[in-house]
Amino acid sequence: MRKAMACVIVILSTAFSAFFQGCVTDTASLKIEKTMPQSKLAYYNDSFDKFRTDLWDKAGYIHNEAQKANFKLAKMRVEDGRLWVQTETGCFSAGGLGSKYTIRGDFDIQVDCHIDFLEGDYDMDQLLVFAAIGKGKEIGKDDTVFLSLLKKGGRDFSTIFSVARKNGRFHRGDWYKIKDFDGSLRIVRIGDEINTLFKRKGDAEWKKMDTFRFTPKDIILGFKLQNFVTNRTSITARSTITATFDNFKINAAEEIVEEDI
């Protein structure tokens, strides 16, 4: 009986550990069959040696009137081959980049990012987001998949998680506790499914988060850092938060529409 119980404990412990490590993914199963050649995709890759105004718009989206009344765009600069984003203090603050082009059909995109979360209890949040956003007329309402790193104000732990907004409803995926993050975030759409993955620096394999049903519409893409979550209505933000982004890459894309470039 003791041996049986020990066996069960080991199995449960292993399963629990695997859950919070993420599932290693065979990237061959995420292969895009129809894609533009790498010679054409290379134009859209960005190593952030300079600010590419031909590819990106600066962006900082707010969600409610309280945020609108006390908002400052985060500071952004390209330095040492990386894009640095640093929020302002004493206000709601966000900053990042959104693509001037759209991607049509299947795609596989990724970006490196690094954030060291502040320890302690702050009257603000620490949120980094990589997103694929359905292109529509109303900003903030279109189908979107978010792959995010978050330390929410009042919590003593940080997480990585993915969420899909489809037809106005949010569908929460898995989440894992993490500490600081230095690695890569990746989003892959094949048909009507979209996959979210991450990989820490030095790891050989990708770890899969979630697969969501998703819009077949053209998408724009973006990434940002902000000191608030969607429903926050008050903030002190006595400290800045900083993140870096690097090596944005389109691994595959069926078609890129350059109407906005």
C-alpha positions in Angstrom: 0.0 0.0 0.0 2.8 2.4 0.9 4.6 1.6 -2.4 1.3 2.3 -4.3 0.8 5.6 -2.5 4.4 6.6 -3.1 3.9 5.8 -6.8 0.8 8.0 -7.0 2.6 10.9 -5.3 5.5 10.6 -7.7 3.2 10.6 -10.7 1.2 13.6 -9.4 4.3 15.5 -8.6 5.7 14.9 -12.0 2.5 15.9 -13.7 2.2 19.1 -11.6 5.8 20.0 -12.4 5.2 19.4 -16.1 2.1 21.6 -16.1 4.1 24.6 -14.8 7.0 23.9 -17.2 4.7 23.9 -20.3 4.5 21.2 -22.9 7.4 20.8 -25.2 6.2 21.2 -28.8 7.3 19.5 -32.0 7.7 22.5 -34.2 7.2 20.3 -37.3 3.5 20.1 -36.5 3.3 23.9 -36.8 4.8 24.1 -40.3 3.2 26.6 -42.7 2.7 24.9 -46.0 2.1 28.1 -48.1 4.5 30.9 -47.4 6.3 33.7 -49.1 10.0 33.0 -49.7 12.5 34.0 -47.0 14.1 36.4 -49.4 10.9 38.5 -49.3 10.1 38.0 -45.6 13.6 39.2 -44.6 12.5 42.8 -45.3 10.0 42.6 -42.4 12.4 41.1 -39.8 13.8 43.7 -37.4 16.9 43.4 -35.3 16.3 46.9 -33.9 19.6 48.4 -34.9 17.6 51.5 -35.8 13.9 52.5 -35.6 12.1 51.2 -38.7 9.5 53.9 -39.4 8.7 51.9 -42.6 7.5 49.0 -40.6 6.1 50.3 -37.3 3.8 52.8 -35.6 4.3 53.7 -32.0 1.3 52.6 -30.0 -0.2 52.8 -26.5 -3.8 51.7 -26.2 -6.1 52.7 -23.2 -9.3 51.0 -22.1 -11.4 53.4 -20.0 -12.0 57.1 -19.2 -10.0 57.0 -16.0 -6.9 55.8 -17.9 -7.5 58.4 -20.7 -7.6 61.2 -18.1 -4.1 60.3 -16.7 -2.1 58.7 -19.5 1.5 59.2 -20.8 3.1 57.3 -23.6 6.0 55.3 -22.4 9.5 56.3 -23.4 10.9 54.2 -26.3 14.4 54.1 -27.7 16.7 51.9 -29.8 19.9 51.2 -28.1 22.5 48.4 -28.2 20.5 46.6 -30.9 17.4 46.4 -28.8 14.1 48.4 -28.5 13.8 49.7 -24.9 10.4 50.6 -23.5 10.1 52.4 -20.1 6.9 53.5 -18.5 6.4 56.9 -16.9 5.6 57.4 -13.2 2.5 58.8 -11.6 0.1 57.8 -14.4 -1.2 55.1 -16.7 1.6 54.5 -19.1 2.1 52.2 -22.1 4.3 52.0 -25.1 5.1 49.6 -28.0 4.9 49.1 -31.7 2.2 48.1 -34.1 2.8 46.9 -37.7 2.0 49.2 -40.6 1.3 46.2 -42.7 -1.2 43.3 -42.4 -0.6 39.6 -42.7 -3.1 37.4 -44.7 -3.6 33.7 -44.2 -1.3 31.4 -42.2 1.7 32.9 -40.4 4.4 32.2 -37.9 5.8 35.2 -36.0 8.1 35.6 -33.0 9.9 38.2 -30.9 12.6 38.2 -28.2 11.8 40.0 -25.0 13.3 40.6 -21.5 11.7 41.9 -18.4 12.8 41.9 -14.8 9.7 42.3 -12.6 9.9 44.6 -9.7 9.5 42.9 -6.3 7.1 44.2 -3.7 3.5 45.5 -3.7 2.9 48.4 -6.1 -0.2 50.4 -7.0 0.2 49.4 -10.6 0.6 46.3 -12.8 3.6 45.1 -14.9 2.3 43.7 -18.2 4.2 42.8 -21.4 2.1 41.7 -24.4 2.7 40.2 -27.8 -0.5 40.2 -29.9 -2.1 39.3 -33.2 -5.0 41.5 -33.9 -7.8 41.0 -36.4 -7.9 44.1 -38.7 -11.2 45.9 -38.4 -12.8 49.3 -38.1 -13.0 49.5 -34.3 -9.8 49.4 -32.4 -9.9 47.2 -29.3 -13.0 45.3 -30.4 -11.6 42.9 -33.1 -10.6 39.3 -32.5 -7.2 39.2 -30.9 -4.8 36.7 -29.4 -2.6 37.9 -26.5 0.5 36.2 -25.2 1.5 38.0 -22.0 3.8 38.3 -19.1 2.2 39.8 -16.0 2.8 40.7 -12.4 -0.4 42.2 -11.2 -0.4 44.8 -8.4 -0.9 43.3 -5.0 0.4 39.9 -6.0 3.7 38.4 -5.0 4.1 36.3 -8.1 4.3 36.8 -11.9 2.8 34.6 -14.7 2.9 33.9 -18.4 -0.5 33.3 -20.0 -2.5 33.5 -23.3 -6.0 34.9 -24.0 -8.1 35.0 -27.1 -10.9 37.6 -27.7 -13.4 36.3 -30.2 -16.7 37.9 -31.1 -16.3 40.2 -28.1 -15.8 37.4 -25.6 -12.6 36.5 -23.8 -11.3 32.9 -23.7 -8.6 32.4 -21.1 -6.0 29.8 -21.7 -3.4 28.2 -19.5 -1.1 30.2 -17.2 2.2 29.3 -15.5 4.0 31.0 -12.6 7.4 32.5 -13.8 10.0 34.8 -12.4 11.8 37.2 -14.7 11.6 36.4 -18.4 14.4 36.4 -21.0 13.4 34.5 -24.1 11.1 34.5 -27.0 7.3 34.6 -27.6 5.7 33.1 -30.7 2.3 33.1 -32.4 1.4 30.7 -35.2 -1.9 30.6 -37.2 -2.8 27.6 -39.4 -6.3 27.7 -40.8 -8.8 28.7 -38.2 -6.5 27.8 -35.3 -3.9 30.0 -33.6 -1.1 28.7 -31.3 0.8 30.5 -28.6 4.3 29.3 -27.6 7.3 30.5 -25.6 11.0 29.6 -25.1 13.4 30.8 -22.5 16.9 31.9 -23.6 19.2 28.9 -24.0 16.3 26.4 -24.3 16.3 24.2 -27.5 12.6 23.5 -27.6 9.5 25.6 -27.7 6.9 25.2 -24.9 3.2 25.3 -26.0 0.7 27.4 -24.2 -2.7 27.2 -25.9 -4.5 26.7 -29.2 -7.6 28.9 -29.9 -10.1 29.1 -32.7 -9.4 32.4 -34.4 -10.5 34.7 -37.1 -9.4 34.1 -40.7 -9.2 37.9 -41.2 -6.1 39.8 -42.0 -4.2 40.7 -38.9 -1.9 43.4 -37.7 0.7 42.5 -35.0 2.2 44.3 -32.1 4.0 44.2 -28.8 4.0 46.6 -25.8 4.7 47.2 -22.2 2.3 48.9 -19.8 1.8 49.5 -16.1 -1.9 48.7 -16.0 -4.4 45.9 -16.8 -7.7 46.5 -18.7 -10.0 47.2 -15.8 -7.6 49.3 -13.6 -9.2 52.7 -12.8 -6.6 54.1 -10.3 -2.9 54.2 -10.2 0.1 55.6 -8.2 2.9 54.1 -10.2 5.8 55.4 -8.1 8.3 53.3 -10.1 9.0 52.8 -13.8 9.1 49.4 -15.4 11.4 48.5 -18.3 11.4 45.8 -21.0 13.4 45.2 -24.1 12.4 43.7 -27.4 14.7 42.2 -30.1 14.9 40.0 -33.1 11.4 40.3 -34.4 11.0 37.7 -37.1 8.3 36.5 -39.5 9.3 32.8 -39.9 6.5 32.2 -42.5 3.5 34.1 -43.9 1.1 33.3 -46.7 0.8 36.9 -47.8 1.8 40.4 -46.5 -0.4 43.3 -47.5 1.6 46.6 -47.7 -1.3 49.0 -48.2 -0.3 51.0 -45.1 3.4 51.2 -45.8 
